[in-house]
Amino acid sequence: MRALLLTLLVGCAANAVPIEDYPCPDGGTQLTYESFGARFLEDNCNRCHSGDEGHRHGAPESFHFDTLDDVHRHAARIFVRAATTNVTMPPGPEDPAPEAREQLAEWLACGAP
């Protein structure tokens, strides 16, 4: 069962929209780390991707999103896994709303200010 899930996740990621194909809107974004990014990451990512958490639920140690610098380092990967129509992360039934994924895409495409 685990192998099947992994195969499905990899297959979905293969069709992912890359950050390079999602331009920052003309005029930039009003979304900032303080107004959007920190909360999105806390609500959807840092259960597994926080360096301070004891149990990472299988998330690789090298992928933690505790700071804005961490996000900048992993922005392209976060984008292909969780932004816009890329939905392989977070796993589980409590996915972010499509509108939140679009905001994540905009925020990351604009450099995650």
FENQUI-V479354 format. One line per field, one symbol per residue. ss: DSSP state (A for helix, B for strand, O for the rest). A space follows every 50 residues. Layout:
ss->???
This chain:
ss->OAAAAAAAAAAAAAOOOOAAAOOOOOOOOOOOAAAAAAAAAAAAOOOOOO OOOOOOOOOOOOOOOOOAAAAAAAAAAAAAAAOOOOOOOOOOOOOOOAAA AAAAAAAAAOOOO
